[in-house]
Amino acid sequence: MIRGTRQIDRISRRGLITSGVLAGVFAASGVPLQAQSRGGTLRLGLSGASESDGWDPRFLRGLFMRVAGQGAVRDCLTEIAASGELTGELAESWESSPDARIWTLTLRRGLSFHDGSPLTATDVLASLDWHRGALSPAASIVAQIDDMNAPGPGQVQITLAAPNADFPFLLSDPHLVIAPLGRMADGIGTGLYRVETFLPGQSARLTRVTPHYKDGRAGWFDAVEIIALNNPSDRIAALAQGSVDAIDSVAGPYLAALESRRDLRVMQATGNAHLIASLPEPFSQDFASALQPALDRQSLIDTSLAGQGRVAADHPVGLMNPYLSPVAPRVHDPDMAAWLTGRTGLDLTTDLVTRVSAGRLTEDWAFSAAIGPGGAWESTLGQDPSFHALLATARATFDSTTRATLYAEAQEIAATRGAVTVAAHLPWTDAHTASLRHGNALGVTLPLDGGRIAERWWFA
């Protein structure tokens, strides 16, 4: 058996630096951070709230519920640490068959849900099974499972339909939280905080659970209050007035005003988030490939993104992925830009349709989501059997050298044949009061320390 508690050859020094943002010079100098202190109520002003919000993770979309869910009210089997490393959450260890097809996870002992019921393997099986079907964003992950059972009350054995050396990483997906017997709607979990009040699309108050298995290493606030502030200017005003302690997604025009405040801090963390650009209908499909050389990516970053971002190279692999290949971004072609503008009548900066993708933690996860249902590459690479075969070969091996070669090929294919314009790698830009503290590294899978600010931060 191959033990999964080790780091699966994914975290190099380079990987650490790109997957977590060092706080000042503490890590380099050896000066320790101030010790964590317990107490206080963390007040968050967050985007992404909706009146349709609830605790069913199949409908979990915006940041509001992501922060309230994983890392606060509920836990997953595995967790991505701020450093980018894979660690156990409800699973204390895991091991694989040599072919990466059978995974056996051992659960932590003595854990209970907020309603007092004990965590068992039955709860895990029911919670994973909840996502079968196209309704859930995690359906493609659970669809890989051919069979799952409980060899004992504290073990879960998962047999995949095909090998996947990255499978433990997939179990950290924030949709794959564990609830008692899979009852997701009740808002009951094993997390550091239990639900005290919840008004969909408006607010939530969570209170600290004691005792808890993460005591002494996480969960420093007595309570967490989350306020829905979908408008960026409302979030800025709330932070400036002292109504909240931290906010997400600070737009470029507001940065200077916040940075001039001695009592506030702005932080940026660059991970795998990227900006996908396309032409509006009815031009989007006919001229998709032409947009790649026509787009002046740096100009887009400097103007529309207020300088926040780095030029990207038309594939979904991000800066924190250890197998990121040095594929060169398309060079801006002014002649192609003039031709495309003449054919469409569009301004290639202001008339673009853009969307932000948070990216995925592993290369296979990024590509599988990109070519799957609703993915940006579904109509191109998603219809290419040879590309599917390339990914299947890569995910079936633990060998890092082989994987690097295969994923480099996949990135080159996506950039040249995918007909999708990934214009820029984007940072998460958030802001908080100076009284808040965090560790040496910031998680970059989501804003606000990978969405785990309630778990990892504390008041000075």
Helices and strands as residue ranges (DSSP letters): E 2-3, H 13-19, H 26-29, E 41-46, G 57-59, H 63-68, E 78-80, E 86-88, E 91-96, E 102-107, H 121-129, H 139-142, E 145-152, E 155-160, H 167-170, G 180-182, E 193-199, E 203-208, E 223-228, H 232-240, E 246-247, G 252-254, H 255-259, E 264-278, H 288-294, H 297-303, E 310-311, H 334-344, E 353-357, H 363-371, G 381-383, H 385-395, H 400-417, E 421-433, E 436-437, H 447-450, H 453-456, E 458-459
